[in-house]
Amino acid sequence: MSTLVVPPVPPFPRDDAIQLHTAFKGFGCDTSAVINILAHRDATQRAYIQHEYKTMYAGDLHKRLASELTGKLETAVLLWIHDPATRDAIILKQALTAAKNIEAATEVICSRTPSQLQYLRQIYHSKFGNFLEHDIERNTSGDHKKARPGLMQARPQAPDRPSGLFPPLPVKEDECMTLILLAYLTVPRHEGPEVNREIAEMDAKVLYKAGEKRLGTDEKTFVQIFSERSAAHLAAVDHYYNSMYGHPLKKAIKKETSGYFAFALKTIVQCAVNPARYFAKTWRYVFTFGAVLQVLRKSMKGLGTDDTKLIRVIVTRAELDLLYIKAEYLKKYKKTVNDAVHSETSGHYRAFLLSLLGSNQKAYL
């Protein structure tokens, strides 16, 4: 459920465009006015505002905001103003090329639905002129010439049919990282809630045989099941795995794999089982190490890693399920996300994030 608070009767986009133009006039920018408008408009409304601004003032609102705002607030607002697919495309482009932040790229890809990923690939190609798959191959490690043919032979399966085996694939960790990202991005998956319990139980047994039961790990089997199965199916697999072997898949993944490959697998299964809890834990990491990282930033200017993560989660989830994430955070850590953000941020940057977070209730749902 979204935390975005929009006016019951939103102003006309033309009026919003006029108010934004007025906020840009004079000495300095009326940043509060900008926040009060943009932080309370949904993706469709923001698109209309940008259209009206361009029509009325022959200018690009995105570029004007970039010239008027600075620092972390600029980063957050410039991400927020886009529609979700374009925003994801921008995050991935920066993560894969400029920032080399494989964790961010993995989080975006492995937490999106198949239909979202399909549209994201189209937007990415339209905006940047190259294929997302190619950027992943170029900017993640591994023997891509070997990995690609095996991947392209993979075929999605119906939710009630067992998967066939992949052809032989390279099993180095860096190659597996590339494989899981490419497979999860390109292989269509069922999105409905239907689950074949027999197949889910069989998949749990197959994963155990491919990992904990043997010496060494059969990574290709993990790639196969995690890229072909629906979220509902993987949640059922996790349930059966826990029932039969005494611990969830996440623990098996941690034991049998490592690095970004393990991070990708854990992201997939955690988002299948409870996406709100996954993102709540992401925030816990940000806030737990916030004080230490502020000290580090004083000596390493421009690091901003945790602010980047904080912005990414709030901005990308505000119109989706941020209310559930806030509830999960409060349940697990006995503190509201709003209070944590308030204590770790300041100024207009804080005001913008808190506007997206919505009310600071002590209980949700």
Buried (B, 14 or more C-beta within 10 A) or exposed (E): BBBBEEEEEBBEBBEBBBBBBEBBEEEEBBBEBBBBBBBBBBBEBBBBBBBBBBEEBEEEBBEBBEEBBEEBBBBBBBBBBBBBBBBBBBBBBBBBEEBEBBBBBBBBBBBBEBEBBBBBBEBBBEBBEEEBBEBBBEBBBBEBEBBBEBBEEBEBBEBEEEBEEBEEBBBBBBBBBBBBBBBBBBBEBBBEEEBBEEBBBBBBBBBBEBBBEEEEBBBBBBBBBBBBBBBBBBBBBBBBBBEEBEEBBBBBBBEBBEEBBBBBBBBBBBBBBBBBBBBBBBBBEBBEEBEEBEEEBEEEEEBBBBBBBBBBBBBBBBBBBBBBBBBBBBBEBEBBBBEBBBEBBEEBBBBBBBBBBBEEEEEBE
